[in-house]
Amino acid sequence: MVIYPVILPVAEYEHHLPSREKAILLSRVARQALDLSAQKTGVTLGELCKGENDAPLPCNGHYWSVSHKPRYVAAVVTQDPVGIDIEEVTPRSESIFAYVASDEEWQLGGGKTWDVFFRYWTAKEAVLKAVGIGLGGLKKCRVVSTSPVSDRGDIVLSYERVTFLVEQLCYDNHVASVLKNSATVQWIIPETPPAGKAASPWYSRTPASTQSPSLTHGQSYTPSEH
Ligand SMILES: CC(C)(COP(=O)(O)OP(=O)(O)OC[C@H]1O[C@@H](n2cnc3c(N)ncnc32)[C@H](O)[C@@H]1OP(=O)(O)O)[C@@H](O)C(=O)NCCC(=O)NCCS
């Protein structure tokens, strides 16, 4: 099975909207990304509904997940429970390392750098979204192994004794993570819209797919007890 996570840039002029309007707009742009992912997957999504903890409910038998940050949004539609997250790599307070992972986990990734931090953070959010828990489950979600840091790689995590395989892509100082387990991932990243150009019509007219070289393309992986 191939899954098509979509990353869309947020148009420049939209960066300066007041925060409430911006949140609504980012959520809307994320749904445009979701439409593109559904289109690539060949499915039609109906009305998007949420359940407990604000977690997305399956729609016409398909699972979906979105993430929206000031400069980019990400979204994916799949046949299996899924989670996606995108974050900009920007230094925070050092104290956040202890909140997100243990010393043992940081050693697995090669140490406490901001690149590794955002790989771990987005990977854990992707898993916790897929299980519908959100950040409340952070302490129980652990990194088990990672591929060497590169523009594209895999990371294995466990949550409640179940193992999850997440694929990650570094793009324009952002890290995106999507839960893939046994699927093959084809990232879709349309070209950046011209500054000041409205996003909606542009995105649906010219989706250009990019397929980055993969470390693990076609790898078969079965979620297992860990
Ligand atoms: C889900 C959560 C991890 C989102 O992280 P974030 O980095 O702030 O936001 P992102 O942009 O990456 O993701 C937002 C999307 O996550 C999805 N989402 C929200 N809660 C979710 C959950 N429990 N499980 C899965 N997905 C969830 C929504 O679709 C949301 O987008 P939408 O509102 O436009 O539909 C975080 O908000 C969370 O832990 N929520 C759980 C509820 C909770 O514990 N609330 C505590 C309030 S004090």
PDBQT file of the ligand as one rigid body, heavy atoms in Angstrom, charges set to zero:
ROOT
HETATM    1  C1  LIG A 301      -3.405  16.493  19.162  1.00  0.00    +0.000 C 
HETATM    2  C2  LIG A 301      -2.255  17.385  19.550  1.00  0.00    +0.000 C 
HETATM    3  C3  LIG A 301      -1.044  16.468  19.718  1.00  0.00    +0.000 C 
HETATM    4  C4  LIG A 301      -2.066  18.384  18.415  1.00  0.00    +0.000 C 
HETATM    5  O1  LIG A 301      -0.778  18.945  18.396  1.00  0.00    +0.000 OA
HETATM    6  P1  LIG A 301      -0.414  20.387  17.812  1.00  0.00    +0.000 P 
HETATM    7  O2  LIG A 301       1.045  20.331  17.473  1.00  0.00    +0.000 OA
HETATM    8  O3  LIG A 301      -0.852  21.425  18.761  1.00  0.00    +0.000 OA
HETATM    9  O4  LIG A 301      -1.293  20.625  16.533  1.00  0.00    +0.000 OA
HETATM   10  P2  LIG A 301      -1.188  20.066  15.031  1.00  0.00    +0.000 P 
HETATM   11  O5  LIG A 301      -1.386  21.238  14.146  1.00  0.00    +0.000 OA
HETATM   12  O6  LIG A 301       0.005  19.227  14.803  1.00  0.00    +0.000 OA
HETATM   13  O7  LIG A 301      -2.466  19.106  14.928  1.00  0.00    +0.000 OA
HETATM   14  C5  LIG A 301      -3.747  19.634  15.014  1.00  0.00    +0.000 C 
HETATM   15  C6  LIG A 301      -4.704  18.560  14.579  1.00  0.00    +0.000 C 
HETATM   16  O8  LIG A 301      -4.584  17.420  15.421  1.00  0.00    +0.000 OA
HETATM   17  C7  LIG A 301      -5.824  16.728  15.369  1.00  0.00    +0.000 C 
HETATM   18  N1  LIG A 301      -6.112  16.277  16.717  1.00  0.00    +0.000 N 
HETATM   19  C8  LIG A 301      -6.546  16.987  17.767  1.00  0.00    +0.000 A 
HETATM   20  N2  LIG A 301      -6.677  16.178  18.838  1.00  0.00    +0.000 NA
HETATM   21  C9  LIG A 301      -6.316  14.949  18.440  1.00  0.00    +0.000 A 
HETATM   22  C10 LIG A 301      -6.253  13.674  19.094  1.00  0.00    +0.000 A 
HETATM   23  N3  LIG A 301      -6.571  13.518  20.372  1.00  0.00    +0.000 N 
HETATM   24  N4  LIG A 301      -5.842  12.620  18.389  1.00  0.00    +0.000 NA
HETATM   25  C11 LIG A 301      -5.523  12.726  17.098  1.00  0.00    +0.000 A 
HETATM   26  N5  LIG A 301      -5.557  13.905  16.410  1.00  0.00    +0.000 NA
HETATM   27  C12 LIG A 301      -5.955  14.995  17.090  1.00  0.00    +0.000 A 
HETATM   28  C13 LIG A 301      -6.885  17.688  14.822  1.00  0.00    +0.000 C 
HETATM   29  O9  LIG A 301      -7.321  17.214  13.567  1.00  0.00    +0.000 OA
HETATM   30  C14 LIG A 301      -6.142  18.996  14.710  1.00  0.00    +0.000 C 
HETATM   31  O10 LIG A 301      -6.470  19.753  13.566  1.00  0.00    +0.000 OA
HETATM   32  P3  LIG A 301      -7.911  20.457  13.364  1.00  0.00    +0.000 P 
HETATM   33  O11 LIG A 301      -8.280  21.027  14.685  1.00  0.00    +0.000 OA
HETATM   34  O12 LIG A 301      -7.682  21.460  12.297  1.00  0.00    +0.000 OA
HETATM   35  O13 LIG A 301      -8.823  19.329  12.942  1.00  0.00    +0.000 OA
HETATM   36  C15 LIG A 301      -2.475  18.127  20.885  1.00  0.00    +0.000 C 
HETATM   37  O14 LIG A 301      -3.296  19.234  20.676  1.00  0.00    +0.000 OA
HETATM   38  C16 LIG A 301      -3.121  17.242  21.932  1.00  0.00    +0.000 C 
HETATM   39  O15 LIG A 301      -2.449  16.540  22.636  1.00  0.00    +0.000 OA
HETATM   40  N6  LIG A 301      -4.448  17.205  22.027  1.00  0.00    +0.000 N 
HETATM   41  C17 LIG A 301      -5.169  16.172  22.836  1.00  0.00    +0.000 C 
HETATM   42  C18 LIG A 301      -6.186  16.781  23.693  1.00  0.00    +0.000 C 
HETATM   43  C19 LIG A 301      -5.553  17.221  24.927  1.00  0.00    +0.000 C 
HETATM   44  O16 LIG A 301      -4.878  16.491  25.593  1.00  0.00    +0.000 OA
HETATM   45  N7  LIG A 301      -5.814  18.442  25.261  1.00  0.00    +0.000 N 
HETATM   46  C20 LIG A 301      -5.236  18.997  26.403  1.00  0.00    +0.000 C 
HETATM   47  C21 LIG A 301      -5.800  20.350  26.600  1.00  0.00    +0.000 C 
HETATM   48  S1  LIG A 301      -5.070  21.046  28.019  1.00  0.00    +0.000 SA
ENDROOT
TORSDOF 0
